[in-house]
Amino acid sequence: MTTLSPGLVTFCIALAASLLLTVPVRALALRVGMVDLPGPRKVHLKPIPLLGGLAIYAGFLLAVLLTLGGAARAQTMGILAGATLVAVVGFLDDRGLLHHQIKLFGAMPLAGVILLATGVRAHVFDVVLAGRAGVVFDTVLTVFWVVGITAAFSILDHMDGLCAGTAGVASLFFAILAGTAGQRLVSVLAAAVLGSAIGFLRWNFNPAKIFMGDGGAMFLGFLMAALGLKLRLPGEPSPVAWIVPLLLLGVPIFDTTLISISRGRRGLLPFTSPGKDHTAHRLANLGLGQRNAVLAVYALGFVFGLLGLLASRLGPRAAGVLALAVGAAGLAGVALLERVPYERQSPKSSST
């Protein structure tokens, strides 16, 4: 049995489970009335069942529990606990039972604390700052990273197939890097995310028959954040180690940066002002349409993934130059997309 076999088996289980379970989950959503109604801030024109995140969650969980055992399974308990927390809160929000700020200021930070309690955290400042100071800064960075990436995926779920496909592309590159670095646990987790996301995508790509809802989007976002914290590149200096996850998750980071700058300039709060001003919306307005806009974002995800692979093979100075170049290109992209026609919200339309 090769070292790639566990990841392949995990992928197949997650793919099959997510693909098959989405059908009964869709029926359940319709039965209990969990549907996303059309509206001025939505791109769909008829009610679409929510709760698809439940199939993603079940596919991931089933794959991990069946392919990991003993110490490896124990190491995932913190990740599974945090992921379950954000998923449950997301499902409750989809049902309209929670205020949306509970997600951002309650569930997401608490999920980050759960990771910290189980030994999963960033290792950036403790390399250059000795003693307690490095640990404190890395603790703060861990919670900020978890909240930021989870929230970025939550707001990325605004067009058919966008969030699931973006998570699938990023997890593919996480699996490749972890596999080549000999990180079996991380590669298996990434393969489970890939399989569950792609299986769901069969039903979620335009025209979508079901949405994942906030439960699914937050679940995928938290797992992406956890993979970024768990990924290690043996023999590589610390700067390269944190540059690579930033690149692999370049799409949600870019989209969040775009709307944060754009909405901030208009006096809006980025995470509480829903609207059709995301990257995919603007690309669609350029004449691409919804399907091609989503495919273009997938392609951008592959570009970021390839840049992440390149950075993992560079020295610290070259990787730093690459990161600065990508950052500059990203800001240029934000400036260009700000010139593209998009639906502008007014401060009065902001949700509170």
CORCORUR-V826207 format. One record per helix or strand of 2 or more residues. SS is the DSSP state (A for helix, B for strand). FROM is the first residue (numbers start at 0). LEN is the number of residues. If there is no record, write none. Layout:
# CORCORUR-V826207
((SS;FROM;LEN) (SS;FROM;LEN))
This chain:
# CORCORUR-V826207
((A;4;28) (B;34;2) (B;47;2) (A;52;15) (A;69;6) (A;76;18) (A;100;17) (A;124;3) (A;131;25) (A;161;19) (A;183;21) (A;212;18) (A;237;11) (A;249;16) (A;269;3) (A;278;34) (A;315;22) (A;346;3))
